[in-house]
């Protein structure tokens, strides 16, 4: 039962054309990417789900030897709670269950590292182009007053035009099963902030 539940959870994490478990929206607040709901919270929930599947065996008490009666709780120390013999001890030590837990945790980590890498790609637009800087318009006006040559401005405009083309042809959602990362708002904000579009 525990292994079957873990296998079902693992199947939900695989990119097999299943609908996502959760849709995550990415927006821009000043210079920061805001992810709703928070990626760390979703990561905690999924890893907690893996742990809860194994800990659910605590609800099934062991039977006394030779009977169909549940084993009564045993008092080990007076100040501690009584110890209940359950199937949890067997499940937590099973090599098959341990291997499934490791596989699930690695799959969860793989999905979230893909999401982090994707978000870092969007953050690159701010570090490379200083695209979401609120003082960018004033800096452009000062630059125009300096009297640079047309070639200088032409190269700057070409780099921003290339940026606008890159954003225009980018994807507006990342399908990282079990998540779908919706970046439509960020996509249009980035495109609109690119000057000379």
URTA-V101882 format. One record per backbone hydrogen bond with DSSP energy under -1.0 kcal/mol. NH is the residue of the N-H (numbers start at 0). CO is the residue of the C=O. E is the energy in kcal/mol with one decimal. If there is no record, write none. Layout:
((NH & CO & E) (NH & CO & E))
This chain:
((4 & 0 & -2.1) (5 & 1 & -2.3) (6 & 2 & -2.3) (7 & 3 & -2.1) (8 & 4 & -2.3) (9 & 5 & -2.2) (10 & 6 & -2.0) (11 & 7 & -1.6) (15 & 13 & -1.9) (20 & 177 & -2.0) (21 & 177 & -1.6) (23 & 179 & -3.1) (24 & 35 & -2.9) (25 & 181 & -2.6) (26 & 33 & -2.5) (28 & 31 & -2.9) (31 & 28 & -1.9) (33 & 26 & -3.2) (35 & 24 & -2.8) (41 & 37 & -1.8) (42 & 38 & -2.5) (43 & 39 & -2.4) (44 & 40 & -2.5) (45 & 41 & -2.4) (46 & 42 & -2.4) (47 & 43 & -2.4) (48 & 44 & -1.9) (49 & 45 & -1.7) (50 & 46 & -1.9) (51 & 47 & -2.8) (52 & 48 & -1.8) (53 & 49 & -1.3) (54 & 50 & -2.4) (55 & 51 & -1.2) (56 & 53 & -1.5) (57 & 54 & -1.8) (58 & 55 & -1.4) (59 & 56 & -1.4) (61 & 84 & -3.1) (63 & 68 & -2.8) (66 & 63 & -2.1) (70 & 61 & -3.5) (73 & 82 & -3.2) (82 & 73 & -3.6) (86 & 59 & -1.7) (90 & 86 & -2.4) (91 & 87 & -3.2) (97 & 93 & -2.5) (98 & 94 & -2.4) (99 & 95 & -2.2) (100 & 96 & -2.5) (101 & 97 & -2.3) (102 & 98 & -2.4) (103 & 99 & -2.6) (104 & 100 & -2.6) (105 & 101 & -2.3) (106 & 102 & -2.2) (107 & 103 & -2.5) (108 & 104 & -2.4) (109 & 105 & -2.4) (110 & 106 & -2.0) (111 & 107 & -2.1) (112 & 108 & -2.2) (113 & 109 & -1.8) (114 & 110 & -1.9) (115 & 111 & -2.2) (116 & 112 & -2.2) (117 & 113 & -2.1) (118 & 114 & -2.5) (119 & 115 & -2.2) (120 & 116 & -1.4) (121 & 117 & -1.2) (122 & 118 & -2.1) (123 & 119 & -1.4) (126 & 122 & -1.7) (127 & 123 & -3.1) (128 & 124 & -1.5) (129 & 125 & -1.3) (130 & 124 & -1.1) (132 & 129 & -1.0) (135 & 132 & -1.4) (138 & 134 & -1.9) (139 & 135 & -2.3) (140 & 136 & -2.0) (141 & 137 & -2.2) (142 & 138 & -2.0) (143 & 139 & -1.9) (144 & 140 & -1.3) (152 & 148 & -1.5) (153 & 149 & -2.5) (154 & 150 & -2.2) (155 & 151 & -1.8) (156 & 152 & -2.7) (157 & 153 & -2.2) (158 & 154 & -2.0) (159 & 155 & -2.0) (160 & 156 & -2.4) (161 & 157 & -2.3) (162 & 158 & -2.0) (163 & 159 & -2.7) (164 & 160 & -2.1) (165 & 161 & -2.3) (166 & 162 & -2.6) (167 & 163 & -2.4) (168 & 164 & -1.8) (173 & 180 & -2.3) (175 & 173 & -1.1) (175 & 178 & -1.4) (178 & 175 & -4.0) (179 & 21 & -1.8) (180 & 173 & -3.1) (181 & 23 & -3.6) (182 & 171 & -2.2) (186 & 182 & -2.9) (187 & 183 & -2.1) (188 & 184 & -2.1) (189 & 185 & -2.5) (190 & 186 & -1.9) (191 & 187 & -2.4) (192 & 188 & -2.2))
